[in-house]
Amino acid sequence: MTDIAEVTSQLEAFFQKRCPGGDSLKIAGYEPITGGYSRAMARVWVEDSDGRRGYIVRADPPPGQAIIDTDRTEEWELLTALSSTDTIPLPKPLWFDKEGDELGTPSIVMEMINGQSLVSIARQRDESEHLGMALNMCEVGASIHGFDVSALPDHIEIPESWDDYIDSRIQEWTVAEKAYADSNPFMRLIASYLRANKPPPAPLTLVHGDFQIANILIADDGYYMVDWELAHVGDPREDLGWMMFASVTQPPDVIAEDPDAFYARYRELTGLSEDVINAATIDYFVMLAAATVFIPVVQQFEAVVKGDATGIMVTYMSNAIAGMHNVLMSAMNRHRAATGGSA
Amino acid sequence: MIAKPSTAQLIEAVNSELASKVSPELDAGTTRVVLDMAMAVLQGAATRSANELAWMREEEHAVAAVAERLVGDLPSATGLAEAYRAYTDNRSDSLYLADALADYERISEVLSCSAEAVYADGDPARIAAVQELFEQRLANENAVIGSFQAVGRT
């Protein structure tokens, strides 16, 4: 989606086919959304005999522009499966241009939630209000982790056991580093540390994969979870770990005022024990969960290392990777201090 | 060659113009995010241009000193021994960036293998010695990026 006139023309034809207003429908507004690092997102407003309303278009960006490549068909199947059960608050998926025949690139069209992201609101509000937001976010997390995994689409793999799953996630760090055109010793350090310091197991659940305050929308009727492209079945603590990870690179940390209250509420909602859910185990998962984003980022960045890509988004990942090293090392140091763990 | 102003000074001059003259003209949209990212990359490039050759050589010597001891102490760590041999057999000490990068990549593999070897061994003193090498590397990265916060995430 590069040329605005072409895009709005494609969108108008797309919506005219699907909305009651038919040919009378016009595109009343088009606004690309900043902040997404993987998909090309836009707000679109249409006007017809039913009045004016908004939608979100979530599309594949041009080749070489995304930091993470994921599949829109799989995302669409997941969104429709989640939406059909009505147990997790998320924007309703409405239409899918699978091949990009109509919108130029594979695109998902969703309802527009009238609200702001939690990160945006938290930055405007006093810190004393953050914990209340965090506890609401906790409920969203618990609803995700309580989802019946048998209702997920077939492409989402369900691991055989917790140990197999964790071992495979740890191995991802080593395999990715060895395949990387440059060398990144932090990745092999993380793998070594995780292997030597496994926490008590937890039941495997649906994991959002990018559970953070930038992906929560606050509307008048509640909190909504967006950006599901990294969802999978895994350890639910991955989401809490990633939330902590992201709170450093995209502050504020909404649980900073009282992390114990957040973890206590999460235990209450999920029935998991304090051995399983505590600050130290979440630090372990800060490191483990980071693989979901860190490794694709490094893989995309490799194109810059090889001279095959020059997009600013992927070039900027040089800074992001270094920033992530900090978060990983801090989590490791905290985990070591809390558990005495080194080997 | 024209050595002064330095590469870092040239980049910083460009960044200063972007910050003072271009940035204020842009609304908070995708173009603004692109500019903010570009300025962050340029700032890092300025810092790197002034320091990276020295930093790579300093890290290299520190890793080599620790690795030499580990190779002697941990004979079962064959991966580490091989990586260390590859480094010592090929190191160049040249000041050309491409040569320094090649040495740095080989010593980075030594550092990776050192981490794997000390965590497999479990001795706290050896783990601490390797951990210090990572802290040194991290300190240099932090000098490049400053305090990282993702641009444009609202």
Interface residues (C-beta under 8 A of the other chain):
Chain A: P32 T34 G35 Y37 S117 V119 S120 R123 E177 D182 S183 N184 P185 F186 M187 R188 L189 A191 S192 Y193 R195 A196 A214 T249 Q250 P251 I312 M313 T315 Y316 S318 N319 A320 A322 G323 H325 N326 M329 S342 A343
Chain B: A28 G29 T30 R32 V33 V34 M37 A38 A40 V41 G44 E105 S108 E109 L111 S112 C113 A115 E116 V118 Y119 A120 D121 G122 D123 P124 I127 V130 F134 E135 R137 L138 E141 N142 V144 I145 F148 Q149 A150 V151 G152 R153 T154
